Amino acid sequence: MSSRLPHVVLPGKRVRLAASSAAAPDRTGGRPVAVRRDAARRGHGARLLDLVLAAAALLLSAPLLLLVALVVWVTSPGPVLFRQVRVGRDEKPFLMYKFRTMYEGCDDRAHREYVRRSLLGSAPPVGAAGLHKIVDDPRVTRLGRWLRCSSLDELPQLLNVVRGDMALVGPRPVLPWEAVLFRPEHRDRFLVLPGMTGLWQVSGRSRLSMLQALDLDVEYVRTRCLMLDLRILLRTVPTVLNCRGVR
């Protein structure tokens, strides 16, 4: 795999990711003024768009949701839906939904250690395991591997969007113990709702390091606008269909 770092195209500019996070910008009151002002502008229009699109997607995908739920239930014992506490806007916890892709009752110590090492910059080379994932993870079911590759496991998050816990586009919703490990310059990602898709998902997915993905989350918050959201949504479709950047 090439060692070149991916480029990210944003409205009006082209960004080349650094190997690690850049120094935090000048701050006033703990947050860049422009970032705090922009984060307050999402408003009712953007929320209404999320609500309409998510509700429509739920209705259109209802047969698929039922089919996936049935196959998950038949192929491995345990609940169909996986419920997990994640950190949302303003670092408030919420319950996120996904289709279960792992065997029930699995130990997550190996995953925690992998994430910890990745955030400290001491993980295996990028691509050896993929972003936030372990190669040939024995906890993942055969069906679960396919659901993750196709991102169908994340469809239940449309419920989170309807509830207002998430947006269609935004930073990845992270676990509480992951958030504790973040660098100070990455905390601006919590100024907005987490999203089902985001800038890093369409800019390399598992080809990125965790620190690069966090850099992109912050870059999204600082440059977010309706046009950027629409471009990310449009780029998500081919990325998911091609399983691009997924291992």
KAQUIMO-V204913 format. One line per field, one symbol per residue. phi: phi as a letter, one per 40 degrees, with the letter a starting at -180 (. if undefined). burial: b if it has 16 or more other ideal C-beta (glycine too) atoms within 10 Angstrom, else e. A space follows every 10 residues. Layout:
phi=???
burial=???
//
This chain:
phi=.ccccccbcb dgabbbccca cccccdbbgg bddccccccc cdgccccccd cccccccccc cdccdcccdc cccccachcc cbbacbcbcg gccacbbacc bbccgccbcc cccccccccc gbcdddgcbg dgbbcfdccc cccccccccc gcccdccdcc cccgcbbcbi cccbcdccdc cccdcccccc cbccbcbacc cbbhfccccc ccccdcdccc dcbcacccdc ccccccdccc ccfcgbb
burial=eeeebbebeb eeeebebeee beeeeeeeee ebeebeebbe ebeeebeeeb beebeebbee eeeebeebbe ebeeebeeee ebeeebbbbe eeebebbbbb bbeeeeeeee beebbeebbe eebeebeebb bbbbeebebb bebbeebbee bbbbbbbbbb beeebbbbbb bbbbbeebbe bbeebbbbbb bbbbbbbbbb bbbbbbbbbb bbbbbbbbbb beebeeebbe bbbebbeebb eeeebbb
//
